[in-house]
């Protein structure tokens, strides 16, 4: 339902039951799926692809051009999955020629004042608390939760099922299934509470804890720890995911907390 005080470009593809509140602005080359609600004073710019049943709150700016001085006006996208909630004054920049799009998954919650820069990948069910700032080319794994005012350096990766303390400064990769905090950002244990809430068994959580004991608590370097994990622990989805994440990290992973 398009309010008379809202503006939608005639070439925008908007499902019939999308609600657009007064003073929203929707540019051309935009697609919005069924059941989505667009609040007052939202600006949706060229290249936005918004899924079904999303909620976008007042003041958000979706698919503005990247804040990247190499950007030369190339066509690119912001792609948002279904059932994602985008709160007040969130800014999502579209991609550059490097990747072509910024991707936000389904069932995410991006709280007020979150910024996500160009070419990022935010996977499903991620929660970014108020004022989280995410640099370009960042990847955040499914079910990750970042505390308020955290900042993620460009090209960093945050693994799935992680929990980061509020105010975290992420300059190294954060491996999956862990909690992290302090300054500099450090491994603080396995995210056992979050994993239990998502149906992980005690046996599986114990397996993940044993993997991270090798990486963080036994005085080994990463290569030594991964060799022992591969030799002594049975293959599993979680084991192999952690090995791949650590071994492929270009920025290096966060350290353990010094005692």
Secondary structure, 3 states (H helix, E strand, C coil): CECCCCEECCCCEECCCCEECCCCEECCCCEECCCCEECCCCEECCCEEECCCCEECCCCEEEECCCCCCCCCCCCEEEECCCCEECCCCEEECCCCCCCEEEECCCCEECCCCEECCCCEECCCCEECCCCEECCCCEECCCCEECCCCEECCCCEECCCCEECCCCEECCEECCCEEEECCCCEEEEECHHHHHHCCCCHHHHHHHHHHHHHHHHCCCCHHHHHHHHHHHCCCCHHHHHHHHHHHHCCCCECEECCC
